[in-house]
Amino acid sequence: MNHHLLLIIHLIAAAIWVGGHLYAAICVLPTVLKNRDPRRLLEFEKNFSRAGLPALLFLVISGIWMALQFGVRWQHWFSFSNPVERTISFKLLLLLFTLLLAINAQTRVIPALKKRPDRLPEMAVHLILVTLAGVAMLVLGSFIRYGGL
């Protein structure tokens, strides 16, 4: 597939993923924390997952595909041996961090939050960390254009 088309798909998916998390962190979370009522956040999470999870899947697939086009094979992931490999490796570490947070949120935090609203601060930390990781991946991706870190 054409690299430019892959990049467009990657950027649209990033806009959905990162944009959705920024919206949740900036617009939804403050009201939820102020009211100490997780319902709006849980509703947002439920609705966003229909677009957010496919976007994340497109990000992973297109990102790996573009890394391969840059000549960074899986054997060189986490080698940090050149600027492009270093940038991709940092993005992969942030992706792993995001996936661990998502699994923890889906299996432990959200089910508990539905029963006990006092778990809201823990969910807020998860949301903020995933948002920061997404923004960091976006910034790192912009360095690829300049040859990596």
C-alpha positions, -999 to 999 in steps of 0.1 A, spaced: 0 0 0 11 35 -8 30 51 22 11 84 19 -23 66 20 -11 46 51 -1 79 67 -35 95 61 -52 64 76 -28 66 106 -35 104 111 -73 100 109 -72 72 134 -49 92 156 -73 122 154 -101 99 166 -81 82 194 -62 111 208 -90 136 201 -115 115 219 -93 111 249 -84 148 250 -122 156 249 -129 132 277 -100 145 298 -107 182 292 -145 184 288 -160 153 305 -137 145 334 -138 178 352 -176 178 354 -176 141 364 -151 148 392 -169 179 404 -202 161 406 -186 128 419 -209 110 395 -192 86 370 -223 80 348 -214 106 322 -178 93 319 -191 57 317 -215 67 290 -188 85 271 -165 55 274 -192 32 261 -200 54 231 -164 63 223 -153 27 223 -173 21 191 -150 45 172 -120 45 195 -112 8 195 -113 5 157 -92 37 155 -66 21 178 -66 -10 157 -60 10 126 -33 29 144 -15 -3 153 -18 -19 119 -9 12 99 19 21 123 35 -14 120 31 -13 83 48 21 80 76 10 103 82 -20 79 82 4 50 109 24 68 130 -7 70 124 -13 107 118 -50 110 103 -65 141 138 -80 150 150 -44 154 122 -32 176 136 -20 209 172 -19 195 173 19 197 201 17 172 191 46 150 168 76 152 138 60 134 141 27 153 144 47 185 112 67 177 93 36 167 105 17 199 93 46 221 59 46 204 57 8 209 65 11 246 38 38 249 14 15 231 22 -14 255 16 10 284 -17 21 269 -28 -15 264 -19 -24 299 -39 5 312 -69 -3 290 -69 -39 301 -67 -29 337 -95 -3 332 -118 -27 314 -113 -57 337 -109 -40 371 -115 -2 373 -147 2 352 -166 -28 367 -157 -15 402 -166 21 393 -201 10 382 -207 -3 418 -186 22 437 -183 58 425 -155 64 450 -132 47 425 -136 77 402 -101 91 410 -85 58 399 -104 60 366 -94 97 362 -57 87 366 -62 60 339 -78 85 315 -52 111 320 -23 86 316 -38 72 284 -44 107 271 -8 117 278 5 85 262 -16 93 231 -3 128 228 33 116 234 28 90 205 15 118 183 44 140 190 69 112 185 53 103 152 59 139 140 96 133 145 96 106 118 94 133 92 127 147 104 145 113 106 134 103 141 148 111 176 
